[in-house]
Amino acid sequence: MSIELAETERERSTVLDRSDGGIVAQVRLDHPDLVLRSTLERAPDVTLEPEYWTTDETGHTLLFVTARGAEFGGFEAALETDPTIREPILVDRYPDRRVYRVTLTERALTFTASTAEVGGRLLDVSSSRDGWLVQLRFPSRDALVAFNDACRADGVSVSVEHLRVSDDGDDGVVALTEKQQELLAVAYEEGYFDVPRGISQDELADRLGVSKSAISQRLRRAIAELCAASLA
């Protein structure tokens, strides 16, 4: 399609366009009633990645979530007593992860509705020892402020870790966090990427004082973000 034709099509479109510019933010959210917060606290060696939400015919919200870790007994015990979910079901099993379906209770707090209401878009979400780490794109700073206000109105603490302007054609990748940079630096210096490896993930975990599952997830995300930024 020629540039002239593309511009003509844009002029004819009646769709509200918020694709240019905007704000990309990486925030940490925490509240005792955030979905699965109790489980995150009781099973810190397992990391969670929500896959998708859906609503069944009775109006209940179902969440499918991937759990990564070396041992799932304590995690499943935590699921059974988590006040934000009920009816946990193991739906898939892999060597390094498991997929569960849970039903949200009325007590559960989520941040997806608040994000959509201000025009934001969820780019990525993962668990941490102290809440959920979320990457979001907002059409403006005012939208980010509105999201922050909505969270605080529900008592949800919001800690902004990274904030930048979204450029045209931005793929939503946020710059590496300080912890990711530290991990990659140590992994590189100690020969993790050498053949054979000079250090294992277990040794990296001991060196940095975190769990093996956290190291695995942090490495995967950091490398993915670097690849996305480079290939883009």
N, C-alpha and C positions, 0 to 999 in steps of 0.2 A: 504494500500500500504506500502511495506517495505521501510526502509530507503535507502537500496541499490537501489531499483527500482526507488524511487523518485529522487535519485541523478543521475541515468542513464537518466531518462526522462529530467532532467534539462540540462544535458550535450548535449542531442540531440536537444534541443530547439534552434531555431534561433531568438526567440523573445528577443528584447532588454530588459534587466532586470534592472530597477531602483527602485526596491521595498525595497532594504536594505538601512537602514540609512536614511539620508535626514534631512530636517529642517521643523519643524512645527512652524508657526508664526501666531500670532493674531495681526492684524493691523487695524488701523482706517484710512479710506480714505475719503477725502473731496475735493470737487470742485463744483462751482455753477452749472455746467452742468452735474454732475453725475446724473444718472437716479433717478427721483423723489426727487432730493435734495430740490427743491423749496417747494414741498409738505411737506417734513420732517420739514422744518423750519416753515411753516405756521400752521401745525397741529402736534405739538410736543407731544400731549397726546395720539396719535395713533402710535403704533409700527408696522413695516412692516417686513414681511419675504417672500422674493421671492420664488416661488415654482419651476418654470421652464421657460425657454425661448424656443421659436420656431419661425420658419420663415414660412409665408404663401406663397401662390402661386405667389404673386406679389413681393416677396422679402422683405416685411416689417417684422421687428422683433416684435413679440408679447411676452409680459411678463405677467404671472399670478402671483399675489401677494396676500398674506394673510395680512389683516389689523386687529389688535387687539385694542380694546378700548371700552369706555363706550358710546361715542357719535360720529356719523360719518357724521353729517351735515357739519361741518367745514372742515373735511377731504375731502369730495366729492367736496366741493366748491374749495378747493385748487387743486384738480386734474384737474378741468376744466380750470385752468389758468396756469398749470405747462408747461413750454416751452419744457420740455424733453419728454413729452408724448402727445398723442392725443387719442380721441375716448375711454375714460374710460368706461368700462361696468361692472356692478355688476353681477357676475355670480353665486354666492352662498351666502346664509345668514345663520348664526348660532347665538345662544344667545350671545356668547362672541367674535365673529369675523365675518368678511366678506371676500369674495374672489373676486378680481377684475381682469379684463383683460385690459391691456393698450397696445397701439401701440407706439413704440419708434419713436421719430422724428430724423431728421438728426443732430440735435443739441446735442442729448443725448450722454454722455460718459459712457462707461462700462469698467469693469476691467476683464471680463471673457476671452476675446481674449488675453490680455497681460499675464494672468495667464497660459493659454494653450501654448502660444508661447515659454515660458521658461521651459516648462515641469512641471508646477505646477498643483495642484489639489485643487479645492474649497471644503472645508469641511463644512463650515457653513457661513451664512451671515444674518445679522439683522440690523435694522435701529437704529440710536441714534439721539439725538438732534443736534449733530455736524457731521453728515455724516453716513457712513456705517461701521459697525464693521464686519470684515471678518477674518475667520480662513482658513489658506492655508497650504498645504504641498508642499515643494519644494525638488527636488532631491539633491540639494547641496546649499551651501552658495552663490556660484556664480549665481545660478538661482534666488535666492532671491534678490541679488544685481541687476541682470538684470531686474527683475520685478519692483524694486524700480526706476531704471533709466527710464524704459518705462513709468511709472506713472508720474514721474517728467517731462518728455518730453512733456506730455499732460497737464502739470500744475496741476496735482492731488497731493495733499499733502498726505504723507504717514507717519503715526506715529505708530511705533512698540510698542505694549503693552506687549507682551510675546513672547519669542523666546526660543526654546529648540531643542535638537537633538531628532530625531525620532528613537526609538528603533525597533528592529525586532519584528513584530507582533503588532506594535503600532496601536491603533484604531483611532488615530487622535484627542483624547480628550486633550484639552489644560487645564492647571492648572487654577483654579478659579481666576478670576480677583479680584483686590482689592475691588471693589464695591460689587461683589458677596460675598466675604468673610465677608465684613461689614454687608451686609443684612442678611446673614445666622446667624451671631453672634447675631445681635439684635433680629432677629426672635426667635432664640432659647432661649435667655436670658429672653425675654418678654413672652414666653409661646405660640408662634404661633403654635407649633407642639403638644401642649397639647390638651387633650379632657376634657372639652371644651377649646377652644382657649382663651389664655390670651390677645391676640391682633389681630386686623383684618388687612387685607391688606391696607385698607384706613388709619388706624392708623400708619402702617408701612411707608406708603407713606408720611404722614405728618411728622413723626419722622425723616425721611431721606431727606425730601425736594424734592421728585420726584413725578411723576404722578403715579396713581394707575396702569395704563397699563404697565408702565416701571417696577414697582414692580412685577407685575404678570409674565412678561416675564423673568425678572432677576431670580426670584425664580425658575421658571420652568427650565431654562437653568442650573442654579447652581445645582439643585437636579439631573437633567439628567446626568450632567457630573460626579457628585459624584457616581451615580449608575453605570454608564458605567465603570468608573475607578475601582470600587469595584468588580463588576461582572466579569470584564475582568481578 
